[in-house]
Amino acid sequence: MLLPIADFADLSANWYKILDPLLAKARVELWLYCPKTAEPMISGNKWMKLQYHIKLIQQQQYRGFVTFGGAFSNHLAASAAAAELFGIPATAYVRADSIDQQNPTLQFCLAKGMTLIATDRQTYRRRQQSDFLELLALRHPDCLIIPEGGSSALGVRGIAGLNLNDTPAGPADVIATATASGGTLAGIISASKQQNTGTAQTQILGLAVVNDASLPAKIKALLKAKADHQAPWRIIATAPDQRYARCAAEHIDFCCKFALSHNIALEPVYTGRALFKLYQMIAAGEFAPGSRISFFHTGGLQGLAGLYYRQLINQQQYQILSAATVG
Ligand SMILES: Cc1ncc(COP(=O)(O)O)c(C=O)c1O
């Protein structure tokens, strides 16, 4: 049965206050915002980034959509789940030499009926170039092309609909999130102006999980039409050498301890890595005592199975992270 789009997400009452000796010592309040959806695979930032694409497909009667992602991409898993739920044929160009049928993310996408096309790195790099997009439009007539990560103007608009500023204890001084393709951060920035009341401005922190010198330019391009909407924002590297597949032991350890202490699941590629960096900043006294931080839990937990499959986390770590019930 297909789900009416309006019933899909419940964005209320998803705040969790984190109580921790480090936070108490620094006198910093930390709130996690964990949006819930009817389908766990479309969790975190994924539904917000996809929803206006789905609406456009339905309104303009596109035949389907085409999108892009790595072989363990959260965006691909979420897109495949949404495609099945809303009855939309979907094709994905996957950055991989071949489609590994044992890969849990790709297995899930195939089970949801998504067509997967293995794409070598050189071709994949062309995914935003206009000549390549023209070719795809010919190859997939009447299909909407959704950029990697869902980071388009529509994705930004979806994220901007979230109110990450008003925690249950009052307005946040800082809003932080993991950032990769930039759509989530751009959405938070574009929402922030309406939420600022003219007193001290909320700071927005993008905790970058990959080394990408072009990220600030990408975010500015996504914000272009709304240049007057910019609250102060910064991008902060989470580690000196950041690659998606690299899972540092300290990030995995942090995620496990966090899951055991708070019953909130993180994964070490996005949310765990970002929150680890935020904790380091808090410990270093980078936030004034009395600060209230809102952290957007962007989901991505489907990626845990892929980390275990590649033996980047061991069985015990996988069990601890999968057992936490929030996230
Ligand atoms: C779990 C998770 N968190 C954060 C991000 C970063 O979001 P963005 O690509 O919009 O910067 C992603 C990628 O979409 C993700 O999968």
The ligand as an SDF file (V2000), in Angstrom:
LIG
                    3D

 16 16  0  0  0  0  0  0  0  0999 V2000
   23.8840   10.0730    7.8730 C   0  0  0  0  0  0  0  0  0  0  0  0
   24.2830   11.2840    7.1130 C   0  0  0  0  0  0  0  0  0  0  0  0
   24.5840   12.3930    7.7990 N   0  0  0  0  0  0  0  0  0  0  0  0
   24.9800   13.5210    7.1900 C   0  0  0  0  0  0  0  0  0  0  0  0
   25.0690   13.5810    5.8240 C   0  0  0  0  0  0  0  0  0  0  0  0
   25.5410   14.8450    5.2010 C   0  0  0  0  0  0  0  0  0  0  0  0
   24.5010   15.5050    4.5340 O   0  0  0  0  0  0  0  0  0  0  0  0
   24.8200   16.4130    3.2880 P   0  0  0  0  0  0  0  0  0  0  0  0
   25.2810   15.4950    2.1960 O   0  0  0  0  0  0  0  0  0  0  0  0
   23.5210   17.0540    2.9940 O   0  0  0  0  0  0  0  0  0  0  0  0
   25.8900   17.3600    3.6690 O   0  0  0  0  0  0  0  0  0  0  0  0
   24.7520   12.4500    5.0560 C   0  0  0  0  0  0  0  0  0  0  0  0
   24.7960   12.4800    3.5830 C   0  0  0  0  0  0  0  0  0  0  0  0
   23.7700   12.7000    2.9920 O   0  0  0  0  0  0  0  0  0  0  0  0
   24.3560   11.2700    5.7160 C   0  0  0  0  0  0  0  0  0  0  0  0
   24.0480   10.1440    5.0490 O   0  0  0  0  0  0  0  0  0  0  0  0
  1  2  1  0
  2  3  1  0
  2 15  2  0
  3  4  2  0
  4  5  1  0
  5  6  1  0
  5 12  2  0
  6  7  1  0
  7  8  1  0
  8  9  2  0
  8 10  1  0
  8 11  1  0
 12 13  1  0
 12 15  1  0
 13 14  2  0
 15 16  1  0
M  END
$$$$
